[in-house]
Amino acid sequence: MLPCGIAEALKAQSVPAQPLAPQAHASEPPRAVLAAVTAFFLWGVLPVYWKATVSVGSTVIVAHRVWGTILFLIPLLRSRGELGAWVAALKSPRLLWVHGWAALLLTANWSLFIWANQHGRIVEASVGYFLNPLLNVLIGFLFLGERLTRLQIVSVSLAALGVLLQVVILGHFPWIALLLASTFGVYGLVRRKSPLGSLTGLALETVLVLPFALGWLAWCHLQGQPLWGGGTPLEVGLVVGAGVATALPLLTFAYAARQLRFSTLGLLQFIAPTGQFLIGALLYHEPVTAGALMSFGCIWAGVAVFCLEAFGKRSGSKH
């Protein structure tokens, strides 16, 4: 049985989403909020899954994710009567263009996130997803006509200060965090440009990447690289399950991204990096130095200002 947030998202796939006007204050659909919470919770705990696939390698597990995801999605498309819509989308140059960009951004995000998880950089990766909601504010301002309030300017400025401190105090550019934030933020924006539901859209994005994934697996096999890690039942099971672990949060996120305001989506998104940070610091004992805490503190302060502004706006819209 699917978790309720996933089930609600799948039930709503056949209903076209109408973009919300930037100035609208109508309450968002509860099932869209539930879908977003489900997606971000799953992303918050998935580092444990990807950490367990370290023997497989990050690029190989990403390629496995692709075929596993499409095998998981096709039966869903058939059961929901959307297989025809998916085939029709494959013949649309405009949809292929939009979802081709989305697929590229998504693959880059997947690859970097898994690499960070497998190489002891879960805490640093979590910073990227703390930054992402603040980046969404800028995306909404630059591309969606949403106004940037004074508090939002303060929150983004604090986050930028945190990034600068990482460069000055820690002595390295936080490229993992910034690339994860930017690829996922732009993916959300590109995804809003498509009329396809989250199920059909994700299937289209995945099949566009499938030839490259299969080609990479074939190349690795020819080079003598093991495709199933050590071949233990656990490792094989993790590889086979990678598609399901990939598709479930993406389906719920894609649905929520088309139904919720960017500010609301950004607020809920803090669930994921909080879980990732705690897992990296407490479960895997990744180092969190005083300098890192100082830079993180600026980013978290920006997050706090963002949340206060968002809650204030919600409270004001109810009166």
N, C-alpha and C positions, 0 to 999 in steps of 0.2 A: 504494500500500500504506500502511495506517495505521501510525503509530508504535505500538510494542508496548504502551505504557501505555493508549492509546486503544482499541486492539483488545481488551485484557483487560477494560477497563471495559464495552465493548459486549457482550462475551461474557457478562458477568455480569448484564445488565439484567433477565433474566427470573427471577432468583433473588431472592425477597424478603429484604430486610435486616432482621435483628433488632437492636433497640437494645442497645448494650452497657451492662451495669450499671456505675454509676459506680465501684464498688470492684473491678471485674474486672481481672485482670492477665494474661489470656490474650493471646498475641501476635496482632496484627492480621493479616488475610489479606495475603499478599505482593502480590497483584494490586491490592489497594486502596491499599497504600503506593505501588506503581508508578504507579497512576492519579493519586495526589496529586502525586507528583514531576513527572509529565508536565504536569499542569495548571499548577502553579506555575512551571515552566520557561517554558511558553508565555506566561503572563502577564508573566514577567520580561522577555521580548524584544518583546512586542507594542507598547510605546511607539514603536518604530521604524515600525511599520505605521501607527498612528494619526497620528503626526507627518506622515507622507507624505500624509495626507488633509486637510491644513489648508485647501486651496482649496475643499473641499466644505463645510466648516463642521461644527461638532460636533453640532448638533441634527439636521441633515440626514443625516449619516453614521449617527447612532443609529437614525433611522427606516429607513434602508437596511438596517442590521444586522437589523432585525426581520423584514422580508420575506425577506431572504437566508437567515436562520437557519431559518425555517419551510420554505422550499423545500429546504433541505439536509436537514431532519429527516424530512420526509414519506416520501421514498424509504427512509430507514433504518427508519422505523416499518413500512413494508410488507415490507421484506426480513426483518425480525425477527419478523413476525407480530404486531405490537403496534398496528396501526392500529385494530383493534376496541376494544382497551383504551383507546386515546386518545379515540375517539368516545364510549365509555361514560363516561369521566371528564368529558367536556364536559356530561354530563347529571347529574352529581353535585353538588348544591349545596355539600356539605361540601368536596369537592376544589376546586371553583371558588373557594370562599372562601379556603382555604389558599393555593392557587397564585395567586390574585389578589393577595394580600399579597406573596407572593414575587416576582411579576412587577413590582409597584410598586417594591419595594426594589431589584430587579435593574436596572430601567430608570434609577432615580435614580443608582445606582452607575455604570452604563455612561456616562450623560450627563456626570457630573462628571469621571470618569476621562479621557474623551476630550477634554473641554474643557481640563483641566489639561495633557494631553499636547500639545495644539495651541497652548497659550498659554505655553509655557516654564515650566511648573510640575511637571515630571516628578519632580524631587527631592522637592518638597513632597508630591506624591501618594504617593511611595514611603514616606514617613513614616507615612502612613495604614495601609499594609499591614504596616509594622513594628509598629504599635500593635495591629492587628487580632488577632494571636494572644493578646496580653495581655488584650484585651477578651474573647476567647473563654473565658479563665479565669474572668472575672467572670460571663459568661453561663452557663457550666457550674455555677458556684456558686449563682447566683440561680435558675436555671430547671431544671437537670438533677440537682440534688442532689449535685453533686461538691464535695468538701471543698477549702477554700482553705488550702494549707500556708503555713508562715511564709515560705519562700522565694518563693512565689507572691505573697504580700502585699508583700514587698520589691520584686519585679519590677514589679508594678503601680504601686507608690508611686514608683519611679524613673521610670517612664514618665510618670506624672502630673507629676512634677517637671520633666521635659523639656518637657511641654506648657506648664507655667507659665513656664518660662524663655523660651519662644518669645514669650509674651505680654509679659513684662517687658523682655527684652533686645532682641528684634527689633521690639517695638512693635505686633504684630498678632496677632490670634487665629488659630490654625492651623485654620481652618474646613474647608479642603479635606481635610486629613489626618483630622480627627475625623469628618467626614461619610462619607468613604470607609470608614473603619474600622467605624463604627456600622452603615451600611447593609449592608455585606457580612457583618458578624458576625451581625446579626439575620436576614439571608437564610439563612445556614447553619442557624440555629436553627429558623426556620419550615420550611425544607426537610426537616428531620428529622421533622416532624409528619405528613408524607404517606407513605402506603404505596407510592406510585408509584415505579417505577424512574427513573433519571436521564434516560433518553431520553424516556419518556412524560411525565414531569413537566416537563422543559424545553420540550417541544412544547406542552404545555398552557399554560405561562406565556407562551410566545411568541405563541400565537394569541390570547390574551386582550389583548395589547398591540397586535396587528396593526391593528385598525380605527383606533386613535389614530395609529399610525405612518403609515398610508396617508392619513389625513385631514391630517396635518401636511405630508406631501409635496405633497398637492394644494393646500394653502393656500400653501406656499412657491412652487409653480409659478404660481399665480394672482398672486402678488406680484412675479413676475418674477425670483425668485431661482433661479440655476442649480442643478439637482439633480445634476449630474455634474462639478462643478468647472469646469475649463477644457475638458473634453470630450476630453482627450488619451487615447490608448489606455491609458496607465499609470493615469490617474485613474479611468477607467471600470472597468478591471480591479480596482483597489483597492476600488471601491464594490461591484462584483459579488461580490468575495471576502470582503466584510465578514461575511457570514453564516457562512461556514466558519470564519473567524478567531474569531468569537464562540462558535460551537457546540462546537468541539473541546475547549477547556479547560473550558467549563462542564459538558459531559458527564462528563468525567473527575473534576472536582471534586464534582459532585453525587453520583456513585457513591461516591467516597471519604468524603464527609461522612456518609453513612449507614452506613459500615462501620467507621470509625476513631473512637477516643476524641477528644474535643475537644483534649486536651493533645497527642496525637500529630499531629493535623491542624495545630495551631498551630506545632509544632516544624518541620514540613516547609514551612510557609508562608513561612518566611524566605527561601526560594529566590527568590520573586517580587520582593519589594521590594529585595533585594540587586541583582538584575539591573536593575531600574528605576533605582535610585540611581546605579549605575555608568554606565548609558546616559545619564542626564540630566547627570551631572557630567563625564564623560569624552568622550562622543560629541557632546553638544550644548552643552557648556561652560556649563551653568547655574551661576550664582554660588552658592558655598557659603562664607559668611562665618565668621569666628571665633565670632561669637555663635550662628550656626546650628549649627556643629560642637559647641558646648558643649551646646546643647539636644538635638541628635541624640545626643551622647555619653551623656546620661542615659537616653535611650530605648534606646540600644544596650546600656547597662549592664543595664537591666531585661531586655532580650532575653537577655543572657549569663547572668544569674541564672536566668531561665526555662529556658534550655537545660540548665544545670547541674542544676537540680532535676529536669527531665524525664529526663536521662540517668541521674541517680542513682536515680530511681524504677524505670527500666527495669532497671538493674543489680541492684537489690535484689529485683525480682520474679523474676529468673532463679535465685535461690538458695533 
